[in-house]
Amino acid sequence: MQNLGNYLVWPSTIICSTQRIECKSVVNKLIASIRPNPFVRWIEPIKDRYTIEEMRNLFTELGMLTSEKQAVVLYDFYTASELVQSLLLKPLEDFQNFYFFLHTDSEHRLLPTIRSRSHIIKSLPPDIKKTSQQEDIQSFSGAQLFGSTKIESGAKTKAIKVVDSVIENLRLQMNSYPQKNSLLLSSALRIRSDILYTAVSPQFAVDQLLILIEEASTIKANDNTK
């Protein structure tokens, strides 16, 4: 079994997988060894592929945060043209407080100049595949995702992070039970809006979302036994 900790080296890691959920499992395993854990940005192309404008806006934003350790995950980076991919070369050299994770279905779809600056994970360890498969067919529960979700009074920021984590997972798992996950995603987006723009208690809003997740998890488990 590969020791994934050996791959976590600045400036970037290329993760070869056809499934985003596997990429996410690898990233979570790698960043768990960093103390303190960096904030992770999960980026995906706005449409079918990354654009020059999208990349420039991202790197401009990151350039203002170079003193803060962060991880940046670029899903489906193989969709970027060679020109767009080349925009990543300067940030790889300059942003030394960032970990870049590039998701692709094949390393050969990325520029040689990017590959030469990166560690490449071609085959995923069995534990990663098993974990990602379980995540793909099972609904996540509140305990699995968040551990403790106690939100202090008025702590909107923490509540939003919890809801954003749910939204990210729902988008990743949309291929499994699309109808139920779509309804959950709609509820999560509504609750996020409530937290931001109404006087609802952040703790109450998060509790309501976790109840919806647990109910959906029970329904899916029952469906799997039929």
C-alpha positions, 0 to 999 in steps of 0.5 A: 500500500502506498504511503500517501504522506510521501506525496505531500510536497510543494508545489503540487500533486497530480491525482489521476482518477476518473472520479472526483470522489476519489480525488477528494478522498486523497486530498482529505487524507493528505491534508490531514497530516498538515498542522494546522490544517490549511483551508481547502478551496475546491474549484471546478470549471464554471462550464465545461472547461476552465477559461483564461478569465476564470484562472486569472481571477482565481490566481489574483485572489490567491495572490492577495492571500499568500501569507495564509496556508491554503490548499487548492483543488482543481477538479477536472483540470484536464479540461483546461487548454494548454494556454490556460494550463500554462497560467498555473506555472507562475503560481506554482513557483511564487505561491509557496504557502499553497498546496495545489492538487490537480485532478485529471483522468490522465497525467498526459493530459497536463503540460510536461512543465506542470508534470515536472513540477508535481508529484503524480499519484497514478494508482490509488491505495485500496483504502482510498478506493474503498472509502470513496466507493462507500461515500459514493453509494452511501449518504453521509451523516452529520457525524461522518462529515462534521464531528461536532457541529455545535455552533456558538450563538451568532456564529454565522461563519462556522455555520456557513462552513458546515453548510458549504461542506454539505453542498460540496459533498452533495455536488460530488455525489449527484450521480448517486440518487440524483433526485434525493440529492437534488432535493437535499442540495436545494434545502442546503442552499435555502438554509445557507441563504437563511443563515446569511440574510435572516435572523434564524439561529445558526445552530437551529439552521444547522440542526435542521440540515443535519436532520434532513441528511439523516432522514435521507440517509435512512431512506437510501439505506432502506432503498439499498435493502430492497 
